[in-house]
Amino acid sequence: MNHEGVKRMAHTTKDKEKLLNRVRRIKGQIEAIEKALDEDQECSRVLQTIAASRGAINGLMAEVMEGHVRYHVLNPNGKPTAEQAEAADELIDIVNRYLK
């Protein structure tokens, strides 16, 4: 519940299927790491698979974080001020760059 006592739909609920598809792809990548290790593949292949998995997890983190800022930090039922919108966009951009 938010501070007014009204329950809002979480952005993760609204985007549930899209987020779950990302998680399923990440799960496949993690399984590929396990398979590469189990099959004694070259360490360069294992490292590439780990890097791809990390990138996918960072992408998921960025997407959920952006939704959090837009739906929970800013008031989704009101219009943010120009300063608030700019600050939110800057924060999202900084985090996205950090996660890449």
ZAMARGU-4260 file (C-alpha; in steps of 0.2 Angstrom, whole numbers, plus 5000, padded with zeros to 4 digits):
<rodrens>
0) 5000/5000/5000 | 5006/5018/4997 | 5005/5032/5009 | 4987/5036/5005 | 4982/5018/5009
5) 4978/5014/4991 | 4986/4999/4983 | 4994/5002/4966 | 4998/4989/4953 | 5017/4986/4953
10) 5026/4989/4937 | 5033/4971/4939 | 5015/4965/4939 | 5010/4975/4923 | 5026/4970/4914
15) 5026/4952/4922 | 5026/4942/4906 | 5040/4952/4898 | 5051/4951/4914 | 5048/4933/4915
20) 5053/4930/4897 | 5070/4939/4902 | 5072/4928/4917 | 5069/4912/4907 | 5082/4918/4894
25) 5094/4921/4909 | 5090/4904/4916 | 5095/4896/4899 | 5111/4906/4899 | 5115/4900/4917
30) 5112/4882/4911 | 5123/4885/4896 | 5137/4889/4909 | 5134/4873/4918 | 5134/4863/4902
35) 5150/4872/4896 | 5159/4867/4913 | 5152/4850/4913 | 5158/4847/4895 | 5175/4854/4899
40) 5174/4867/4886 | 5188/4880/4884 | 5189/4893/4897 | 5187/4907/4884 | 5170/4899/4879
45) 5165/4898/4898 | 5170/4916/4901 | 5160/4922/4886 | 5144/4913/4892 | 5147/4921/4909
50) 5149/4938/4902 | 5133/4936/4892 | 5123/4930/4907 | 5130/4945/4917 | 5124/4957/4903
55) 5107/4949/4903 | 5105/4951/4922 | 5111/4969/4921 | 5098/4972/4908 | 5084/4965/4919
60) 5091/4975/4933 | 5090/4991/4923 | 5073/4988/4917 | 5066/4984/4934 | 5075/4999/4941
65) 5068/5011/4928 | 5050/5005/4932 | 5054/5007/4950 | 5059/5025/4947 | 5045/5029/4936
70) 5031/5021/4946 | 5037/5022/4964 | 5049/5036/4966 | 5039/5048/4954 | 5020/5049/4957
75) 5013/5039/4942 | 4996/5047/4945 | 5003/5065/4944 | 5013/5075/4932 | 5031/5076/4939
80) 5039/5093/4938 | 5052/5097/4924 | 5065/5095/4937 | 5059/5079/4944 | 5057/5071/4926
85) 5075/5077/4922 | 5082/5070/4938 | 5073/5053/4935 | 5079/5052/4917 | 5097/5057/4923
90) 5097/5043/4936 | 5090/5030/4924 | 5104/5035/4911 | 5118/5034/4924 | 5112/5017/4931
95) 5110/5010/4913 | 5128/5016/4909 | 5135/5009/4925 | 5127/4992/4921 | 5134/4991/4904
</rodrens>
